[in-house]
């Protein structure tokens, strides 16, 4: 749900910032079509003027919130917001031009036409985005939400959620809490004790807590139950229509929603930068390492009977299984044995070559193919075997939260020495720190520490 809002904010901002280019180009075209000198400026001065106008427009449009998706629906047509933004931008532009005496060669007709074109483009853009959002509301695969709360407050909040202009969701069910009078009838109602069984169907994308303010004290206890599910958790806050909340609180139509599990990984920047970097880095790594990988493959074939690659099920993003690739470092044995125990010092299953490969982490080079496939990222929590995930879910608080982002070849826990048969709680603590504090610079730092480690691979048996 939040991802939809973030993407629309991003696209709306990009399109809005580009409107001066469109309006200036349209004004020049109109003037040239009637045989009138277009701007009165040489090419260099024209592009400087366009660049300056774009900067002014970006600042003013942010001030008047023209780039906000929610503001699209606060006025019926958006004429007032569009007119105010255009007027303010051109007032600043004209003020600077006259103050520095830069207006002498500039065509007044061009300025007037470009201003009208900008106003028209802004109105058209806002109308287009409103249509786009409304059409998106009827998608076949909307976000599937589960609502904690089944009283009149939850019914009112849900009604506004699915019938508002940003209705990208479908209610899959409700949880009735003690003392609540059930007032919903559009989806099944469950008790808090039934929630684990219900979530096993894997048909829910996020959880919405819809409780009146007098029951907010119950949220921490509810969160303990919800943390075991690898799902974003939000809470509806009814502060009225006139209060705009940002940061961990975000506007969704007319609802103010508190993001109880907010992370940078839901941002557009994460989606774009992370995937672009993964593809580029992995392709380059495979290209540079291909001669070495060929040598390793030949050595494995010559020194130990069996396949070159070891393929095993691991748990990835949102708890989904994927097939992870590694160079085989052990003698071929029953897969149930390798799935149920960690490698230990002096493990007799290891081959002599495997000891070296594991110590240097060269056995993990094939995982770059997993990154190219989209199963993994270069940086992220290490993927674990399903058997251990099921075990740790009941032993380590918030363990499943680490699956809210792609697992990685290296990670914050690994570069700090928490790999192999080490404290699970410490590993989860580092993984959650990475989840809450992700940035592109943080990824680069982790990769640097992987190449130049401060902790030797003492647990890479």
Buried (B, 14 or more C-beta within 10 A) or exposed (E): BBBBBBBBBBBBBEBBBBBBBBBBEBBBEBBEEEEEEBBBBEEEBBEEBBEBBBBBBBEBBBEBBBBBBBBBBEEEEBEEBBBBBBBBBBEBBBEBBEEEEBBEEBBEBBBEBBBBBBBBBBBEBBEEBBEBBEEBBEEEEBBBBBBBBBBBBBBBBBEBBBEBBBBBBBBBBBBBBEEBEEBBEEBEBBEBEBBEEBBEEEEBBBBBBBBBEEBEEBBEEBBEBBBBBBBBBBBBBBEEEEEBEEEEBBBBBBBBBBBBBBBBBBBBBBBEBBBEBBBEBBEEBBEEBEEEBEEBBEBBEEEBEBEBBBEBBBBBBBBEBBEBBBBBBBEEEEEEEBEEBEBEEEBEBBBEBBBBBBBEBBBBBBBBBBBBEBBBBBBBBBBBBBBBBEBBBEEBEBBBBBBBBBBBBBBBBBBBBBBBEBEBBEBBBBBBBBBEEBEBEBBEBBBEBBEEBEEEBEBBB
